[in-house]
């Protein structure tokens, strides 16, 4: 059984912003949200527990995310902040939401703190593959929730296992659309993370900041959700990974999660364009680009970012819900990837990372 691991989903943001209930199937949520604000602002959902079961999605890197006030989407956007103190509260509220989700639905979701939790989830998928709990590994996207490095131990105690310093640029480093390197506060944050062996997620960090972090940070590194810039000609954003950065990540034994988002697969695609203009072949092209640079299939996976600012109308036409990520397998096989390579790309690479880094 090829289990899928998805390295990026903004579940708590959606739960607190729109009241989305991820114990439901995606189709059921779409019906409930007809004529409601959620699809207008974030697209029709691609996620739900029954869909995880159908697609054998066993583990998710579940994010804590809030945007700075300057990026607030509107009055509906409750998950934004003006100060580090407000950011800390938003992130704590989201972490609490994950704890409640797992406490109230223990047969459907299970927080991953350590190897024993990981083993519990994996063994559940072996023994009851049609009704197993989905493991949630907590990833903080944007470190503004951390008021000082001294707080990191408390976040870790509550379940934090991965941290990405940036979304937009902030007091730690440059980020998407706001370039710049690591600041003194950014270096101090990395020092605190290293003491706890937290995984550094370089997604959204500006290239300069990533390169500095690759040289400085001694702990585990990933890019949970980021595509290769080389395949996006004339795409001016610093959101995507240059080949220089990809090579540096590979040298550090990092894994890169590819995003099946049409705007990040085809330059110039925009919401309202035909979904069929982008296909799963484009996703595989991104995967293959990483593999060609690496010389193997050990440094790439999936980081869907589903429900993270886009929905059904902005993904390749072959995808109706997350259950369809499994359709990548035959396309990869047709391209010459072995059974073991496909297994690695769909989940084993992320699993290997967790086995190396979890307490």
C-alpha positions as CSV (number, residue, x, y, z in Angstrom):
1,X,0.0,0.0,0.0
2,X,1.5,3.3,-1.1
3,X,0.7,5.8,1.7
4,X,0.7,9.4,0.8
5,X,2.2,12.1,3.1
6,X,1.2,15.7,2.3
7,X,3.7,18.3,3.7
8,X,1.4,21.3,3.8
9,X,-2.2,21.9,4.7
10,X,-3.7,25.0,6.4
11,X,-6.4,23.2,8.2
12,X,-6.6,25.3,11.4
13,X,-6.7,28.5,9.4
14,X,-9.8,27.2,7.6
15,X,-11.3,25.8,10.7
16,X,-11.1,29.1,12.5
17,X,-11.8,31.4,9.5
18,X,-14.7,29.6,7.9
19,X,-15.7,26.9,10.4
20,X,-14.7,24.1,8.0
21,X,-15.2,20.7,9.5
22,X,-12.6,18.3,8.1
23,X,-14.2,15.3,9.5
24,X,-16.7,15.7,6.5
25,X,-16.0,14.7,2.9
26,X,-15.0,17.5,0.6
27,X,-18.1,17.1,-1.4
28,X,-20.3,17.4,1.6
29,X,-18.5,20.6,2.7
30,X,-18.9,22.0,-0.8
31,X,-22.7,21.5,-0.6
32,X,-22.9,23.1,2.9
33,X,-20.8,26.1,1.7
34,X,-23.0,26.8,-1.3
35,X,-23.7,30.6,-1.3
36,X,-21.4,31.1,1.7
37,X,-18.2,33.2,1.9
38,X,-15.6,30.4,2.1
39,X,-15.6,29.3,-1.6
40,X,-15.5,33.0,-2.7
41,X,-12.5,33.8,-0.6
42,X,-10.6,30.4,-0.5
43,X,-12.2,28.3,-3.3
44,X,-14.1,25.0,-2.9
45,X,-12.4,22.6,-0.5
46,X,-10.3,19.7,-1.6
47,X,-10.0,18.1,1.8
48,X,-11.9,15.9,4.2
49,X,-11.3,12.8,6.3
50,X,-13.2,10.4,3.9
51,X,-11.1,11.8,1.1
52,X,-7.9,11.1,3.1
53,X,-9.1,7.6,3.6
54,X,-9.9,7.1,-0.1
55,X,-6.5,8.4,-1.2
56,X,-4.5,6.7,1.6
57,X,-3.3,10.1,2.9
58,X,-1.9,8.9,6.2
59,X,0.0,12.0,7.4
60,X,-0.3,15.7,7.0
61,X,2.0,18.6,8.0
62,X,-0.7,20.7,9.5
63,X,0.2,24.4,9.7
64,X,-0.2,27.3,12.0
65,X,-0.6,30.3,9.8
66,X,-1.7,33.9,10.1
67,X,-1.0,36.8,7.8
68,X,0.4,40.3,8.8
69,X,-2.3,43.0,8.9
70,X,-1.0,44.5,5.6
71,X,-2.0,41.3,3.9
72,X,-5.4,40.9,5.5
73,X,-7.9,39.6,2.9
74,X,-10.9,41.6,4.2
75,X,-13.3,41.8,7.2
76,X,-13.8,38.0,6.8
77,X,-10.1,37.3,7.5
78,X,-9.9,36.7,11.2
79,X,-6.5,35.2,11.2
80,X,-4.3,38.3,10.8
81,X,-2.1,40.2,13.2
82,X,-0.6,43.6,13.9
83,X,2.0,42.8,16.5
84,X,4.0,39.8,17.6
85,X,1.8,39.4,20.6
86,X,-1.3,39.2,18.4
87,X,0.5,36.8,16.1
88,X,1.3,34.6,19.1
89,X,-2.3,34.5,20.2
90,X,-3.5,33.6,16.7
91,X,-1.0,30.7,16.4
92,X,-1.9,29.5,19.9
93,X,-5.6,29.5,19.0
94,X,-4.8,27.4,15.9
95,X,-2.7,24.9,17.9
96,X,-5.5,24.6,20.4
97,X,-7.8,23.9,17.4
98,X,-5.7,20.9,16.4
99,X,-5.6,19.6,19.9
100,X,-9.5,19.8,20.1
101,X,-9.8,18.2,16.7
102,X,-7.8,15.2,17.8
103,X,-9.4,15.0,21.2
104,X,-12.9,15.1,19.9
105,X,-12.2,12.8,16.9
106,X,-9.5,10.4,18.0
107,X,-10.4,7.8,15.4
108,X,-10.0,10.3,12.6
109,X,-7.0,12.6,13.6
110,X,-4.0,12.0,15.8
111,X,-1.3,14.5,16.8
112,X,2.2,13.4,16.1
113,X,4.6,14.3,19.0
114,X,7.1,11.5,18.8
115,X,8.0,8.1,17.3
116,X,5.3,6.3,19.4
117,X,2.6,8.5,17.8
118,X,4.1,7.9,14.4
119,X,4.1,4.2,14.9
120,X,0.5,4.3,16.2
121,X,-0.7,6.0,13.0
122,X,1.3,3.8,10.6
123,X,0.2,0.6,12.4
124,X,-3.4,1.8,12.3
125,X,-3.2,2.2,8.5
126,X,-1.8,-1.3,8.3
127,X,-4.5,-2.9,10.4
128,X,-7.5,-0.8,9.3
129,X,-6.6,0.9,6.0
130,X,-10.2,2.1,5.4
131,X,-10.7,3.8,8.7
132,X,-7.4,4.9,10.2
133,X,-6.6,8.2,11.9
134,X,-4.7,10.8,9.9
135,X,-1.5,11.9,11.7
136,X,-0.9,15.6,12.1
137,X,2.6,17.0,12.3
138,X,2.5,20.6,13.4
139,X,4.4,23.1,11.2
140,X,4.4,26.9,11.9
141,X,4.4,28.9,8.7
142,X,5.9,32.3,9.5
143,X,7.6,32.7,12.9
144,X,5.9,35.8,14.1
145,X,4.1,33.7,16.6
146,X,7.4,33.2,18.4
147,X,8.0,36.3,20.4
148,X,11.5,35.3,21.4
149,X,13.6,32.1,20.9
150,X,13.2,31.3,24.6
151,X,9.5,30.4,23.8
152,X,10.4,27.7,21.3
153,X,10.6,25.0,24.0
154,X,7.0,25.8,25.0
155,X,5.9,25.5,21.4
156,X,7.7,22.3,21.1
157,X,6.1,20.9,24.2
158,X,2.7,21.7,22.7
159,X,3.5,19.8,19.5
160,X,5.5,22.1,17.2
161,X,8.0,20.1,15.2
162,X,8.7,22.3,12.1
163,X,9.1,26.0,11.6
164,X,9.3,28.2,8.6
165,X,10.6,31.7,9.5
166,X,8.8,33.6,6.7
167,X,5.7,34.0,4.7
168,X,6.0,37.6,3.7
169,X,9.1,39.4,4.9
170,X,9.3,39.9,8.6
171,X,11.7,40.6,11.5
172,X,13.5,37.3,10.9
173,X,14.2,37.4,7.1
174,X,13.0,38.3,3.7
175,X,10.0,36.5,2.3
176,X,7.6,36.3,-0.6
177,X,7.5,39.6,-2.5
178,X,9.6,41.2,0.2
179,X,13.3,40.2,-0.4
180,X,16.1,40.2,2.1
181,X,18.5,38.1,4.1
182,X,18.5,36.8,7.6
183,X,18.3,39.5,10.3
184,X,20.1,39.2,13.7
185,X,16.7,38.1,15.1
186,X,16.6,35.5,12.3
187,X,20.0,34.1,13.3
188,X,18.9,34.0,16.9
189,X,15.8,32.1,16.0
190,X,17.8,29.5,14.1
191,X,20.1,29.1,17.1
192,X,17.0,28.4,19.3
193,X,15.6,26.0,16.8
194,X,19.0,24.1,16.5
195,X,19.0,23.6,20.3
196,X,15.7,21.8,20.0
197,X,16.5,20.0,16.7
198,X,13.4,21.6,15.1
199,X,13.0,21.2,11.3
200,X,13.6,24.4,9.4
201,X,11.1,25.0,6.5
202,X,12.6,27.4,4.0
203,X,9.4,27.7,2.0
204,X,8.6,31.4,1.4
205,X,12.0,32.6,2.4
206,X,13.8,34.9,0.0
207,X,16.7,33.2,-1.9
208,X,19.3,35.2,0.0
209,X,17.8,34.2,3.3
210,X,17.7,30.5,2.3
211,X,21.3,30.4,1.2
212,X,22.4,32.0,4.4
213,X,20.3,29.5,6.4
214,X,21.8,26.6,4.5
215,X,25.2,27.7,5.5
216,X,24.3,28.5,9.1
217,X,21.6,26.1,10.3
218,X,23.0,22.7,11.5
219,X,19.6,21.0,12.0
220,X,17.2,19.3,9.6
221,X,15.9,21.3,6.7
222,X,12.9,21.0,4.2
223,X,10.9,23.0,1.8
224,X,7.4,21.9,2.6
225,X,5.7,23.5,-0.4
226,X,7.7,25.1,-3.2
227,X,8.2,24.6,-6.9
228,X,11.2,25.0,-9.2
229,X,11.5,28.4,-10.7
230,X,13.4,27.0,-13.7
231,X,10.1,25.6,-15.1
232,X,8.2,28.9,-14.6
233,X,9.8,31.1,-17.3
234,X,9.3,34.8,-16.8
235,X,7.7,34.3,-13.4
236,X,9.2,37.2,-11.5
237,X,8.2,36.3,-7.9
238,X,10.8,35.1,-5.4
239,X,8.3,32.5,-4.2
240,X,9.9,29.7,-6.2
241,X,13.2,27.8,-5.8
242,X,16.1,28.6,-8.0
243,X,18.2,25.6,-9.1
244,X,21.0,27.1,-6.9
245,X,18.7,26.8,-3.9
246,X,17.5,23.3,-5.0
247,X,21.1,22.1,-5.2
248,X,21.9,23.5,-1.8
249,X,18.8,21.8,-0.3
250,X,19.8,18.5,-1.8
251,X,23.3,18.8,-0.4
252,X,21.7,19.2,3.0
253,X,19.6,16.1,2.5
254,X,16.4,18.2,2.4
255,X,13.1,17.2,0.8
256,X,11.1,19.6,-1.4
257,X,7.3,19.4,-1.5
258,X,5.8,20.1,-4.9
259,X,2.6,22.2,-5.0
260,X,-0.2,21.1,-7.5
261,X,-1.4,24.7,-7.9
262,X,-2.0,25.8,-11.4
263,X,-0.5,29.3,-10.9
264,X,2.7,27.6,-9.7
265,X,2.7,25.1,-12.6
266,X,2.2,27.3,-15.6
267,X,3.3,30.9,-15.9
268,X,0.4,33.3,-16.6
269,X,-2.4,30.9,-15.5
270,X,-5.0,32.8,-13.5
271,X,-8.2,32.0,-11.7
272,X,-11.0,31.7,-14.2
273,X,-8.8,30.1,-16.9
274,X,-9.5,26.6,-18.0
275,X,-8.3,24.0,-15.4
276,X,-7.5,21.6,-18.2
277,X,-4.7,23.9,-19.4
278,X,-2.7,22.4,-16.5
279,X,-2.4,18.7,-15.9
280,X,-0.8,16.2,-13.5
281,X,2.0,15.9,-16.2
282,X,3.0,19.4,-15.1
283,X,3.2,18.3,-11.5
284,X,5.3,15.3,-12.6
285,X,7.6,17.7,-14.6
286,X,8.2,19.6,-11.3
287,X,9.0,16.4,-9.5
288,X,11.3,15.2,-12.3
289,X,13.2,18.5,-12.3
290,X,14.2,18.0,-8.6
291,X,15.1,14.3,-9.3
292,X,17.2,15.2,-12.3
293,X,19.2,17.7,-10.2
294,X,19.5,15.2,-7.3
295,X,20.3,12.2,-9.4
296,X,17.7,10.2,-7.5
297,X,14.1,10.3,-6.2
298,X,15.0,10.8,-2.5
299,X,14.6,14.6,-2.2
300,X,11.1,15.3,-3.4
301,X,7.5,14.8,-2.2
302,X,4.1,16.5,-2.2
303,X,3.3,19.7,-0.3
304,X,-0.2,20.4,-1.7
305,X,-1.0,23.6,0.1
306,X,-4.7,22.6,-0.6
307,X,-7.2,25.0,0.9
308,X,-4.3,27.4,1.3
309,X,-5.7,30.4,-0.6
310,X,-7.1,28.3,-3.5
311,X,-9.5,25.4,-4.1
312,X,-11.0,23.1,-6.7
313,X,-11.0,25.7,-9.6
314,X,-7.2,26.3,-9.3
315,X,-5.8,22.8,-9.5
316,X,-5.2,20.4,-12.5
317,X,-8.4,19.1,-14.0
318,X,-7.6,15.5,-12.9
319,X,-7.9,16.5,-9.2
320,X,-11.3,16.6,-7.6
321,X,-10.2,16.0,-4.0
322,X,-6.9,15.1,-2.3
323,X,-7.7,11.5,-2.9
324,X,-6.6,12.0,-6.5
325,X,-3.0,12.6,-5.7
326,X,-2.6,8.9,-6.1
327,X,-3.1,9.5,-9.9
328,X,0.5,10.7,-9.9
329,X,1.8,7.1,-9.5
330,X,1.0,5.8,-13.0
331,X,2.3,9.0,-14.6
332,X,5.6,8.7,-12.7
333,X,5.8,5.0,-13.6
334,X,5.3,5.8,-17.3
335,X,8.1,8.3,-17.1
336,X,10.4,5.5,-15.9
337,X,10.3,5.8,-12.1
338,X,10.5,2.5,-10.3
339,X,7.9,1.2,-7.8
340,X,10.3,2.2,-5.0
341,X,10.8,5.7,-6.5
342,X,7.1,6.3,-6.7
343,X,6.7,5.1,-3.1
344,X,9.4,7.5,-2.0
345,X,7.9,10.5,-3.8
346,X,4.4,9.9,-2.6
347,X,5.3,9.5,1.1
348,X,8.4,7.5,2.0
349,X,10.8,10.5,1.7
350,X,8.7,12.5,4.2
351,X,8.4,9.4,6.4
352,X,12.2,9.0,6.4
353,X,12.6,12.6,7.5
354,X,10.2,12.1,10.4
355,X,11.9,8.9,11.5
356,X,15.2,10.8,11.6
357,X,13.9,14.0,13.3
358,X,11.0,13.1,15.7
359,X,11.8,12.7,19.4
